[in-house]
Amino acid sequence: MVLKVLYTAGPGNAFQTFRMWARGEHDLVVSHVGYSRQMYEALARHGAAARITCTYADDDEQNFGGISVVRRPDPSQGRSGLAFHRSLYQKARMNMRDALDFGANVVIIGEDTIPAHYAPLRRRGVTVVQALHTRLWREDRPLSLMQRLRMRGYRKGYSNGATPVLSSSDAVTAQVERLAGAGATPIVEFLPLYHTDHYSGLPAPDLDATRLQIMFIGRVEPSKGALDLVEIARRLLAQGVDFGFHICGIGGALDEMQAMVAQQGLTDRFVFHGWCDRSALRHVMTQCHVSIVPTRADFIEGFNQIVVESVLSGRPAVASSVCPAVNYVGGAVDIVPADDVAGYAAALAALDRDRAGLAARIAACGPAGARFMDAANSFGSALDEVFDAWRERRPIRDRRIAAAA
């Protein structure tokens, strides 16, 4: 039988990634090897036919090499409460119609949907796998009624190995096992993948510079801790630290943040670079010593690749405890409890005062980053396991990736 795969790619621009892959071009905009790109490459390795569904707007169907990328609506967009819960069932029905219409024998769910809804496909002999890129719930508060209803569907979907999981971190894995029980379903962990040239060749940070240069990369949103940077800056000034913040990103809180910076008289301490492609980001990184990743507890992180990208650039990170990535980079990160603004300021001040300690953090970046350039740990290798298991008519094998010492 020919391997035929349906993959629900979610909201990212799988169309642009597909066009570049079909032309044999590397994506020079994103900083990592995109998950859709790894899917296309895995499908080609296995000679599979595939239909990729994507909710990204304003693009036409793409076809190449037996793979098609098509747009589908997202019935859960803008929904909340019971309406959102119902929309997940609608989404599953839509995906199952796509799978049956295409004749898929493997379905990989890469978006927010409840695995128990796919039981009709499994009864038809279709292998259904869920790729989880984020945690399923926040750990700092009790679940709401709607969340408990959703988790019941997840638990049922994972029971007895019904839906194997591709997991982006040990934090995601732990939640799956809390729902279903340890060993209840196969879990294949993966890490983000980077090519060696993504951040290679950057000069080492200048440890003799008097001003500690700190970069923030990502969406400028309260949940990402962007607004906390203003208070962190005020505390650093009070401690006599000479510093500068480089803000690489845009977002809904950008205007508010800039206004706060001006109101606090910190304009000379912040440079706003806007959205940066990989080339622009490399340029900013050459100016910086460390990064800060102050994600707040109300944001459900599945991994946080910024921590890794900082380490790959030879710049250690000061990062929130809610970022699962901190478990994988060892001595190249200082971990601060989420929402602890004073803790971030203290960690940065300590690195500024102890340049030998900062040098040790920088030296740890090379070994810590190596695992993220190893394709054996990648999403693509997790897909290889799924496709090999289908072809060999065997269960998917569990795989865990150890946290760094």
C-alpha positions as CSV (number, residue, x, y, z in Angstrom):
1,M,0.0,0.0,0.0
2,V,1.0,3.6,-0.7
3,L,1.5,5.7,2.4
4,K,-1.1,8.5,2.3
5,V,-0.9,11.1,5.0
6,L,-3.3,13.9,6.1
7,Y,-1.5,16.5,8.2
8,T,-3.4,19.4,9.8
9,A,-0.8,22.1,9.9
10,G,-2.8,24.8,11.7
11,P,-2.4,28.6,11.3
12,G,1.2,28.9,10.1
13,N,2.0,29.8,6.4
14,A,2.5,26.2,5.2
15,F,2.0,27.5,1.6
16,Q,5.1,29.7,1.5
17,T,7.2,26.9,3.2
18,F,5.9,24.5,0.6
19,R,6.8,26.7,-2.4
20,M,10.3,27.2,-1.1
21,W,10.7,23.4,-0.5
22,A,9.4,22.6,-3.9
23,R,11.9,24.9,-5.5
24,G,14.7,23.5,-3.4
25,E,15.3,26.7,-1.5
26,H,16.1,27.2,2.2
27,D,13.8,29.6,4.1
28,L,16.0,32.5,5.1
29,V,13.3,34.3,7.0
30,V,12.5,31.9,9.9
31,S,15.3,31.1,12.2
32,H,14.8,27.3,12.5
33,V,13.8,24.5,10.1
34,G,10.0,24.8,10.1
35,Y,7.8,21.9,11.2
36,S,5.9,22.0,7.9
37,R,9.3,21.9,6.0
38,Q,10.3,18.8,8.1
39,M,7.0,17.2,7.2
40,Y,7.5,17.8,3.5
41,E,11.0,16.3,3.7
42,A,9.8,13.3,5.6
43,L,7.0,12.6,3.2
44,A,9.5,12.7,0.3
45,R,11.9,10.3,2.1
46,H,9.0,7.8,2.5
47,G,7.6,8.3,-1.0
48,A,4.3,9.3,0.5
49,A,1.3,11.1,-1.0
50,A,-0.1,13.7,1.3
51,R,-2.8,16.4,1.8
52,I,-1.7,19.2,4.1
53,T,-4.5,21.4,5.5
54,C,-3.7,24.9,6.7
55,T,-5.9,27.7,8.1
56,Y,-3.5,30.5,6.9
57,A,-5.6,33.0,4.8
58,D,-5.2,34.3,1.3
59,D,-3.5,31.5,-0.6
60,D,-4.4,29.0,-3.3
61,E,-3.9,25.3,-3.3
62,Q,-0.4,24.2,-4.0
63,N,0.7,20.8,-5.5
64,F,4.0,19.2,-6.1
65,G,5.4,15.6,-6.0
66,G,2.2,14.0,-4.8
67,I,1.7,16.5,-2.0
68,S,-1.0,19.2,-1.9
69,V,-1.5,22.1,0.5
70,V,-5.0,23.3,0.8
71,R,-6.7,26.0,2.9
72,R,-9.4,25.1,5.4
73,P,-11.4,27.4,7.7
74,D,-10.9,27.3,11.4
75,P,-14.3,26.8,13.1
76,S,-12.8,27.6,16.5
77,Q,-11.5,31.1,15.6
78,G,-13.1,33.7,17.8
79,R,-15.0,31.1,19.9
80,S,-14.9,30.7,23.6
81,G,-16.6,28.6,26.3
82,L,-19.1,26.0,25.1
83,A,-19.0,27.4,21.5
84,F,-15.3,26.7,21.4
85,H,-15.8,23.2,22.8
86,R,-18.3,22.5,20.1
87,S,-16.1,24.0,17.4
88,L,-13.4,21.4,18.2
89,Y,-15.9,18.7,17.3
90,Q,-16.7,20.5,14.1
91,K,-13.0,20.8,13.3
92,A,-12.5,17.0,13.9
93,R,-15.4,16.2,11.6
94,M,-14.0,18.4,8.9
95,N,-10.6,16.8,9.2
96,M,-12.1,13.3,9.1
97,R,-14.0,14.1,5.9
98,D,-10.7,15.3,4.4
99,A,-8.9,12.1,5.5
100,L,-11.6,9.8,4.1
101,D,-11.9,11.8,0.9
102,F,-8.1,11.6,0.4
103,G,-7.9,8.0,1.4
104,A,-5.4,8.7,4.2
105,N,-4.0,5.7,6.1
106,V,-2.1,8.0,8.5
107,V,-3.5,11.3,10.0
108,I,-1.3,13.6,12.0
109,I,-3.1,16.3,13.9
110,G,-1.0,19.4,14.3
111,E,-3.6,21.8,15.7
112,D,-5.9,22.3,18.7
113,T,-8.4,19.4,18.6
114,I,-9.6,16.6,20.9
115,P,-8.1,13.2,20.0
116,A,-11.2,11.2,21.2
117,H,-13.2,12.8,18.3
118,Y,-11.2,10.8,15.8
119,A,-12.4,7.3,17.0
120,P,-14.3,6.8,13.7
121,L,-11.1,7.0,11.8
122,R,-9.3,4.6,14.1
123,R,-12.1,2.1,13.7
124,R,-11.5,2.2,10.0
125,G,-7.9,1.2,10.6
126,V,-6.4,4.7,10.1
127,T,-3.4,5.6,12.3
128,V,-4.1,8.8,14.1
129,V,-1.3,10.7,15.8
130,Q,-1.3,14.0,17.6
131,A,1.6,16.5,17.4
132,L,1.6,18.7,20.5
133,H,3.6,21.9,20.3
134,T,2.2,23.4,23.4
135,R,1.1,22.3,26.9
136,L,-2.5,21.4,27.2
137,W,-3.3,23.6,30.2
138,R,-1.8,26.2,32.6
139,E,-0.2,24.7,35.6
140,D,-0.7,27.7,37.9
141,R,-4.5,27.6,38.3
142,P,-7.4,25.1,38.5
143,L,-9.0,23.9,35.3
144,S,-12.3,25.5,34.3
145,L,-15.4,23.4,33.6
146,M,-14.8,23.7,29.8
147,Q,-11.2,22.8,30.2
148,R,-12.2,19.7,32.3
149,L,-14.5,18.7,29.5
150,R,-11.7,19.0,27.0
151,M,-9.3,17.1,29.1
152,R,-11.8,14.3,29.4
153,G,-11.7,14.0,25.7
154,Y,-7.9,14.0,25.6
155,R,-7.7,11.4,28.3
156,K,-10.1,9.1,26.4
157,G,-8.2,9.7,23.2
158,Y,-4.9,8.7,24.8
159,S,-6.2,5.7,26.7
160,N,-4.9,2.2,25.6
161,G,-2.5,3.8,23.1
162,A,-5.3,5.0,20.9
163,T,-3.6,8.2,19.9
164,P,0.2,8.3,20.0
165,V,1.7,11.7,20.7
166,L,4.6,13.6,19.2
167,S,5.7,15.9,22.1
168,S,7.7,19.1,21.9
169,S,9.0,18.9,25.5
170,D,9.1,17.0,28.7
171,A,6.5,19.4,30.1
172,V,4.1,18.4,27.4
173,T,4.9,14.7,28.0
174,A,4.2,15.1,31.7
175,Q,0.8,16.5,31.1
176,V,-0.1,13.7,28.7
177,E,1.0,11.2,31.3
178,R,-1.0,12.9,34.0
179,L,-4.1,12.6,31.9
180,A,-3.6,9.0,30.6
181,G,-1.1,7.4,33.0
182,A,2.5,6.6,32.4
183,G,3.0,4.3,29.4
184,A,-0.7,4.5,28.4
185,T,0.2,5.8,24.9
186,P,3.5,6.0,22.9
187,I,5.1,9.4,23.2
188,V,7.8,10.5,20.7
189,E,9.6,13.6,21.9
190,F,11.3,16.0,19.5
191,L,13.3,19.2,19.7
192,P,13.4,22.2,17.3
193,L,16.0,21.8,14.5
194,Y,18.5,24.3,13.3
195,H,21.1,24.2,10.5
196,T,24.7,24.8,11.5
197,D,24.7,28.1,9.4
198,H,21.7,29.6,11.2
199,Y,23.8,31.3,13.9
200,S,27.3,30.1,13.2
201,G,30.1,32.7,12.6
202,L,28.9,35.3,15.1
203,P,31.7,36.9,17.1
204,A,31.9,36.2,20.8
205,P,30.3,38.8,23.1
206,D,32.6,41.6,24.2
207,L,33.2,40.9,27.9
208,D,35.2,44.1,28.3
209,A,32.3,46.4,27.3
210,T,31.0,48.5,30.1
211,R,27.4,48.3,29.1
212,L,25.6,45.0,29.4
213,Q,23.6,44.6,26.1
214,I,20.4,42.5,26.5
215,M,18.1,41.3,23.7
216,F,14.4,40.5,23.8
217,I,13.2,38.6,20.8
218,G,9.5,37.8,20.1
219,R,6.0,39.2,20.3
220,V,5.7,42.4,22.2
221,E,2.8,41.3,24.4
222,P,2.1,41.4,28.1
223,S,2.0,37.6,28.3
224,K,5.5,37.4,26.9
225,G,6.8,39.7,29.7
226,A,7.6,42.6,27.4
227,L,6.0,45.2,29.6
228,D,7.9,43.8,32.6
229,L,11.2,44.8,30.9
230,V,10.5,48.5,31.8
231,E,10.3,47.7,35.5
232,I,13.4,45.4,35.2
233,A,15.2,48.3,33.6
234,R,14.2,50.6,36.4
235,R,15.6,48.1,38.9
236,L,18.8,47.7,37.0
237,L,19.4,51.5,37.1
238,A,18.7,51.5,40.8
239,Q,21.4,48.9,41.2
240,G,23.9,50.9,39.2
241,V,24.1,48.5,36.2
242,D,25.0,50.1,32.9
243,F,22.8,48.3,30.4
244,G,20.8,48.5,27.1
245,F,17.8,46.6,25.9
246,H,17.4,45.6,22.2
247,I,13.7,44.8,21.4
248,C,13.3,42.6,18.3
249,G,9.7,42.1,17.5
250,I,6.3,43.7,17.1
251,G,3.0,43.1,18.8
252,G,-0.2,44.5,20.4
253,A,1.7,46.0,23.3
254,L,4.5,47.8,21.4
255,D,3.0,51.3,21.6
256,E,2.2,50.8,25.2
257,M,5.7,49.6,25.9
258,Q,7.3,52.5,24.1
259,A,5.1,55.0,26.0
260,M,6.1,53.4,29.3
261,V,9.8,53.6,28.3
262,A,9.4,57.3,27.6
263,Q,7.4,58.0,30.8
264,Q,10.1,56.4,32.9
265,G,12.9,58.4,31.2
266,L,14.5,55.2,29.8
267,T,14.5,56.1,26.1
268,D,18.3,55.9,26.0
269,R,18.2,52.4,27.4
270,F,15.9,50.8,24.8
271,V,16.4,50.3,21.0
272,F,13.3,49.1,19.2
273,H,14.4,47.2,16.1
274,G,10.9,46.0,15.0
275,W,10.4,42.7,13.3
276,C,13.7,41.1,12.3
277,D,14.4,38.4,9.7
278,R,17.3,36.1,10.4
279,S,19.9,38.4,8.9
280,A,18.7,41.4,10.9
281,L,18.5,39.3,14.0
282,R,22.1,38.0,13.6
283,H,23.2,41.7,13.4
284,V,21.5,42.5,16.7
285,M,22.9,39.4,18.3
286,T,26.5,40.6,17.5
287,Q,25.8,43.6,19.7
288,C,24.5,41.7,22.7
289,H,25.8,39.7,25.6
290,V,22.7,37.9,26.8
291,S,19.0,37.4,26.0
292,I,16.0,37.7,28.3
293,V,12.9,35.5,27.9
294,P,10.5,36.7,30.7
295,T,7.4,34.8,29.7
296,R,4.6,35.2,32.2
297,A,2.8,32.3,34.0
298,D,-0.4,33.0,32.1
299,F,1.1,32.0,28.8
300,I,1.0,28.3,27.9
301,E,4.5,27.5,26.6
302,G,5.2,24.3,24.8
303,F,9.0,24.9,24.4
304,N,10.1,28.5,23.6
305,Q,12.7,28.4,20.8
306,I,14.1,31.9,21.6
307,V,16.0,30.3,24.5
308,V,17.6,27.9,22.0
309,E,18.3,30.6,19.4
310,S,20.0,32.7,22.0
311,V,22.2,29.8,23.0
312,L,23.0,28.9,19.4
313,S,24.2,32.5,18.9
314,G,26.6,32.1,21.9
315,R,24.5,34.4,24.1
316,P,23.2,32.8,27.3
317,A,19.6,33.3,28.3
318,V,17.9,34.6,31.4
319,A,14.6,32.9,31.1
320,S,11.3,32.2,32.8
321,S,10.7,28.9,34.5
322,V,7.6,28.4,32.4
323,C,9.7,27.9,29.3
324,P,10.3,24.1,28.9
325,A,13.4,24.9,26.8
326,V,15.3,25.8,30.0
327,N,15.5,22.1,30.8
328,Y,17.5,21.4,27.7
329,V,20.3,24.0,27.7
330,G,22.0,23.3,31.0
331,G,24.5,25.9,32.2
332,A,23.7,28.3,29.3
333,V,20.7,29.6,31.1
334,D,19.7,31.4,34.3
335,I,16.2,30.3,35.3
336,V,14.0,32.9,37.1
337,P,10.6,32.0,38.5
338,A,7.8,33.3,36.2
339,D,6.6,36.8,36.9
340,D,9.5,37.5,39.3
341,V,10.6,40.9,38.0
342,A,13.1,41.4,40.9
343,G,14.6,38.0,40.1
344,Y,15.2,39.0,36.4
345,A,16.9,42.2,37.5
346,A,19.0,40.3,40.1
347,A,20.1,37.7,37.5
348,L,21.1,40.3,35.0
349,A,23.0,42.4,37.6
350,A,24.9,39.3,38.8
351,L,26.0,38.6,35.2
352,D,27.1,42.2,34.8
353,R,29.2,42.2,38.0
354,D,30.7,38.7,37.5
355,R,32.1,38.7,34.0
356,A,33.9,35.5,34.7
357,G,30.6,33.9,35.5
358,L,29.2,35.4,32.3
359,A,32.1,33.9,30.3
360,A,31.3,30.5,31.8
361,R,27.7,30.8,30.7
362,I,28.9,31.8,27.2
363,A,31.3,28.8,27.1
364,A,28.3,26.5,27.9
365,C,26.4,27.7,24.9
366,G,28.3,25.6,22.3
367,P,27.8,22.2,23.9
368,A,24.2,23.1,24.9
369,G,23.3,24.0,21.4
370,A,24.7,20.9,19.6
371,R,21.6,18.7,20.3
372,F,19.4,21.2,18.4
373,M,21.5,20.7,15.2
374,D,21.1,16.9,15.4
375,A,18.4,15.7,13.0
376,A,18.0,12.5,15.1
377,N,16.2,14.7,17.7
378,S,14.0,16.5,15.3
379,F,10.3,16.5,14.4
380,G,11.3,15.0,11.1
381,S,12.8,12.0,12.8
382,A,9.7,11.6,14.9
383,L,7.7,11.5,11.7
384,D,10.1,8.8,10.4
385,E,9.2,6.7,13.4
386,V,5.4,7.1,12.7
387,F,5.8,6.3,9.0
388,D,8.2,3.3,9.6
389,A,5.8,1.9,12.2
390,W,2.9,2.1,9.7
391,R,4.9,0.4,7.0
392,E,6.2,-2.3,9.3
393,R,2.8,-2.8,10.9
394,R,4.1,-2.4,14.4
395,P,3.3,0.0,17.3
396,I,5.0,3.4,17.4
397,R,8.0,3.2,19.7
398,D,8.3,5.6,22.7
399,R,11.2,8.1,22.6
400,R,12.3,10.5,25.3
401,I,15.0,13.1,25.0
402,A,16.9,13.7,28.3
403,A,17.0,17.1,29.8
404,A,20.5,18.6,30.1
405,A,22.4,18.1,33.3
